[in-house]
Amino acid sequence: MTTSPNLKEVKELIALVFQQSDNVIDGNIRFTKLIFLLTHEVFPEMQELLKFYPDNYGPNSVPMVKIFNNLIDEDLIYWLDAGKDSHYAAEEEFLKYGEEIYKRLPKDAQEEVSILLHDINEWTTDQVLIYIYNMYPEYAVNGRRKNELMSPQMSSVANNLGKLTLPEEEIQELNDIILEVEQGKVSDYNSSDFLIKED
């Protein structure tokens, strides 16, 4: 099967995500949001190609889903049986393809991709949604959880999550705040205690 230049670019992006995510993507929501963030924060030239639109869980892309499903049909990506959750992995051939793509990127793009995917793969799915809903609110308009995830408290959390080099202790503090806000235990959250301090 020959791949059009546009489809080839999306395939390359998907290969890059698997290669930089230690070959396991936890769930459809996380996968879609990783691609969304790459196109909005590292490769903006791909936004038009993927045509993200606001869906039940934030941004979604019909072209990306079609290409992802084609890659499954071609046995380049497969589903891991993990109970109720969807986990995906890539075949060795597709991972090597992702590595080639990564090596062809300019050094600054390599660094941006590595930092973005490494840090976001450390976040819970809720943290990913909080970040996207608050930083890209136009994609949250149809979100089923927008009222919960777009409160002023969550906006402060999202701003801190956006500083992708927070130390592990501060990430844990933010996780604790998210949990307390979700449980209704915190009504007035001030983000100033969790801002990155300049040395």
N, C-alpha and C positions, 0 to 999 in steps of 0.2 A: 504494500500500500504506500503510495507516495503521499507525503505530507505537505500541505500548502505552507508557505512561509509563516502565515499567522498561526496556524495550528502548531507548527514546529516551535514557535516562540513560547506558546503556552506549555507544550510538552517539556521544553527546557526548564521553564519555571517550576513545574511540578517535580521534575527530576532533582532540581536544586534544593527544593524543600525537603525531600526525602533524604538526600545526601547530607544536608546540614542538620537534620533532626535525628541522627543516629538510627535512621531507617525505621522508625515507628512513629506513626501519627495517631494520636488518641482521638478518634471520632471525627464525624463529618463536620461538625461545627468548628472545631479547632482547625481542621485542614482548610476549610473555606476562608477562615479569618486569617490564617497565615498567608495565603495567596493574596487576600485583600490588602493586608498590611505591606507586603512586598511591593505591590503595584502602587500603593499610595505613599510609601515612604522611601522606596529605593528605585523603583522602575516606573515612574509616572507615565512614560510613553506607552505602557501596556494597558492603561485604564480604559481607553476607548475600545480596545480589542476585547476585553473581558466583560464590559458592560454590566458592572455590578449594579444592583438595584436593592432597595430596602425590602427585606422579607421578615418572616416571623422571628428570626433570631439574628437580625442585623443584615449586613450585606450578603448577597448571594449572586451567583453568576451562572446563567444557563450554558454559555459556551464552555466554561471551566468544567461544569458537571458532565457535559457530553464528552469532553476530551478525557476526563478522569475515568469515566465508564469505558471508553474505548481502550484505555491503557489496561484496565482490568480484563477486558475481552481479549487483549493481546498477551495476557499473562505476564505483564511487566509489573503490575501491582496486584497484591492479593490481600484478602481479608483474613485477619487473625481471629480465631474463635476466643473471645474474651468475655463470655457470658452476655450480659445485656448491652455492653458497650461495643461500639465499632472501633476496631483498631486495624490500621492498614500498614503493610510493609511493602518494600519493593524488591524485585529480583536483583541479583548481583549485577546483571547486565545493565539494568536501569540505574543502579547506584553508580556504576562506573561512568555512565553517560552524564549523570549529575556532577561527578567529580571533574570531568572534562569541561563542562559548562563553567563550573566554579573557577577553574584554572584560567579560562579565557577572559574572565572578568577583569577590569582594571583593579588595581590594588585597593583603591578607596571603596569601590563597590563590593569587593570581597569582604572588607572589614565591616561595612554596613550590613551586609547579608548575615555574616557570622554573628554579629552582636544582636541584631534584631531576632533572628531565629533562635539563638541560644537562650536569650533572656525570656522571650515569649514562651518557649517550650518549658520554662520553669514555672510559668504562671498556671493557675487553675483556669478552667474554662470560664468561670465567673469573672475572674480578673481580666481575661481577654475581652469578654463582652463589656465589662465596665469601661475599659480603656477605649474600645471602639465606639460604644454608645455615646460617651462623653466627648471624645475627640472628633468624632465624625457623626454628629447628631442627625444629619440628613439621612443617614442609613438606619436610624433607629425608629423612624416614624411608625413603622408597622410592627415593631418589636413587641413580643408578648410580655416581656419583662421590663419594658422601658420605664414604667413608673418606679419600679424597685431599683433599677440600676442607673437611673439618671437623677437621683436626688442631689442636693448641694453637697452632701457628705461624699457621695460617690464621685462627684466631679473633682473634689479635692484629691481623693484616692487616685483617680485616673491621671491627674496632673503629675502625681508623684510616680506612678507606674511608668509614665512616659520618660522619666529620667532613667534610662535603661542600665545604669550602672550602680543602682542602690546596693549597699552591702546586705548580706544575707539576714542580719539581725533586723534591719529596717524593713526588708521584705516581709519578715515574720510579723513585725508590728503592724504592717499594713494588712496582712492576712487576718490578724486578730480584730482589727477595726472593721474590716468587711464583714466578718462573722457577727460582731456585736451589732453593727448597723442592720444587717439582715434579720437578726433576732429581735430588733427593736430595743436593744439595751442602751443604745447611744442616740441621743436626739440632737446634740450640738457638738459636732466634730470640728476641731480647728486643725488644719493641716500644717500649721507653722512648726509644730514640734517635729515634723517628719520631713522637712525640706533638707535637701543635700547641703551639708555645711562645706563651705570653701575652706581649704587648708591655708 
